[in-house]
Amino acid sequence: MTEKSREENKDISKNILKCRDDTQPVIFMQQGISIDDSPPQFMLAENSTCSWAKQEDVFGIDKLRPRIEPWLTALCQSEHFSLLLGSGLSHALHYLGTDKVLPGMGLGDFGDENDVVNGEAKRTAEASGRGDGNIEDQIRVANELLRGLEILGTRDEQAQERANVLRSKLVDVLATFAKGILRGEQALIAAEENKRERAFNYLVSFMMSFASRTGTRDRLHIFTTNNDRFIEAGAEVAGMHLLDRFIGSLAPIFRSSRLDLDLHYNPPGIRGEPRYLEGVARFTKLHGSLDWVDCFRNIRRVGVPFGACNMQPYLNTFGTAKVDAMNLMIYPNAAKDRETASYPYVELFRDLAAAACRPNHTLIAFGYSFGDEHINRVIEDMLTIPSTHLVVISYDDPLGRIMKTYEKLGRHAQISLLIGNHVGEFQSLVDHYLPKPAIDRTTFRMAELLKARWGTKQSEDQDSVPTPTPEEGGEA
């Protein structure tokens, strides 16, 4: 690899790792770009130091895996455990299945109000460190402007006319936004069969690595900021059952009351309390979903097939009710006749705060860029509890928000980092570093036997043996 190409790929090949006994982030660089299936090789960055590698050492996956996999395995068996998934998951899955980048969401056109909407969207995005803003910022600002014009319109005909035009433009933008999400789903469904199956196999392995928890532990709670249905599709392929706030079968309805439903079973021939059914997780979509619709003053989930070509036919299933893209519950949109634009999002964020801010809780954030201040505040509050832990996994950090948040949070001993094109890349993460996607008691028993034979003697080989959890006889 030439010096020029090495310099061009310098930022791409940078990885940041902080886990186990690391007191500060360790930065290491990939040595060249593999043109075949040979495993990648790494070296520490020029100004980076750590306890497990010297500056001149060249190391590979065999050096990294014993440091990462047992650590993540132990964290995944915390008493309370949550997974926060951002758009990075959708991008990774789409690229794995199609070899193409997920279609971007371009800015919307709001006609005469375009300058006002874009100016305020840019201002608020820059204030929160998110660059120039995106279509979600536009939708949020347009909703606020529309509400203001509707209030003025009660006394001013010109304001009412502006409100009518803006409402029409907002409906068009929301419809285009929904079609963009559907295009991402369609591309994955229409991909070559072997690539599509590979993408879903990786998604299933990824989700089951976190959902495979012993029965004495609290359920995994999955939170996502995505509006698409990649996670739901992966759960169906995996045979996972997702518990959310929706109740019903034909057109499930969102319930504000938190119903702690769960799935249990009675083992044949055994009396006593029912046991937890495996393969069950709680699920919360913080920013709403493509198939959530505000209709008859209720939030309902409509049966839109994964990868459907058009959304409107499924919105027309509500009979006499006038339902269009304005009724889609895609954050931060809410139909104008709701008592507050915060419904149902306030309930969803209450779930996040209730799940995160508990002792002995671990939160793993994958593909989340820390661009949502309302989520960041919950994470900051969570880390004030000494027994909580945050793991950040990301392919990159283009705007530096992750590392800025890491420095701002301060409690570095409670934060682990896996950032980069190797440790944070979806495929290599599943292949080498995530826990085994199964509840494997045999592995724990093997670890107990090895520990009994070797006593307290430490060796490099023992680093790769998973530590048994307390319920399996290990030390607390």
Salt bridges, closest charged atoms under 4 A:
ASP21 OD1 - ARG67 NH2 2.53
ASP22 OD1 - ARG67 NH2 3.38
GLU79 OE2 - HIS80 NE2 3.78
ASP99 OD2 - LYS195 NZ 2.55
GLU113 OE2 - ARG162 NE 2.93
GLU120 OE2 - ARG123 NH2 2.63
ASP137 OD1 - ARG130 NH2 2.81
ASP137 OD1 - ARG140 NH2 3.20
GLU150 OE1 - ARG147 NH1 3.66
GLU150 OE2 - ARG167 NH2 2.72
GLU185 OE2 - ARG229 NE 2.77
ASP218 OD2 - HIS80 ND1 3.22
ASP218 OD2 - ARG358 NH2 3.18
GLU232 OE2 - LYS285 NZ 2.97
ASP244 OD2 - ARG301 NH1 2.80
ASP260 OD1 - ARG258 NE 3.80
ASP262 OD1 - ARG219 NH2 2.91
ASP262 OD2 - ARG282 NH2 3.68
ASP291 OD2 - ARG229 NH1 3.42
ASP294 OD1 - ARG338 NH1 3.13
ASP324 OD2 - LYS322 NZ 3.41
ASP337 OD2 - ARG297 NH1 3.99
ASP351 OD2 - ARG245 NE 2.96
ASP351 OD2 - ARG258 NH1 3.63
ASP372 OD1 - HIS287 NE2 3.99
ASP372 OD1 - HIS374 NE2 3.97
GLU407 OE1 - HIS412 NE2 3.95
ASP440 OD2 - LYS436 NZ 2.82
GLU448 OE1 - ARG445 NH1 3.22
GLU471 OE1 - ARG217 NH2 3.18
GLU472 OE2 - ARG441 NH1 3.16
GLU475 OE2 - LYS451 NZ 3.49
